[in-house]
């Protein structure tokens, strides 16, 4: 966990040293990489559930594969926009500012839906509930991920990127950001920044910089 936080801080500090145009590209790759890693871990856990195994090999493999997958999608997203523009995608269930969040959310939706359906069936046929939840959520996660890929790369619509880039900027920051269609809910996750603290004495004036990590930033428009 400490290594993950250190990596996020490093990416954030590096992004601060680049121009806004370069920073936008780095942020886009960072968001996709983190989304891909989380998605890989979720699918690794789903594989463990399907195998009814306590061996964490699938999670480790999912983390590595998901990270590479996220980097690849980040490069794909950068190639779709001009420098300085804000990436924007409109999918079946969600709008997003990066492509990888669509399969990630659909994976979560699929897991939840699979668990709900499996538990309902188990109650009807009087099968063990825990086992039904285990396999139902696992199958739903993989089904959701498969649909998410189709949703993101085939069904999703890419609005006018130049228009999206001139719209009101998001009120939240983070490597992972989400907003609904009317932007009444905005969520930002994992935002590393640097805080400046100035110190003044009778003979000197200096400044100290401290890393700050914001886990979640939420904006709700009522």
Buried (B, 14 or more C-beta within 10 A) or exposed (E): EEEEBEBBBEBBBEBEEEEEEBBBBBBBBBBBBBBBBBBBBBBBBBBBBBEEEEEEEBBEBBBEBBBEBBBBBBEBBBEBBEEEBBBBBBBBEBBBBBBBBBBBBBBBBBBBBBBBBBBEEBEEEEEEEEEBBBBBBBBBBBBBBBBBBBBBBEEBEEEEBEEBBEEEEBEBBBBBBBBEEEBEBBBBBBBBBEEEEEEEEEEEEEEEEEBEEBEEBEBEEE
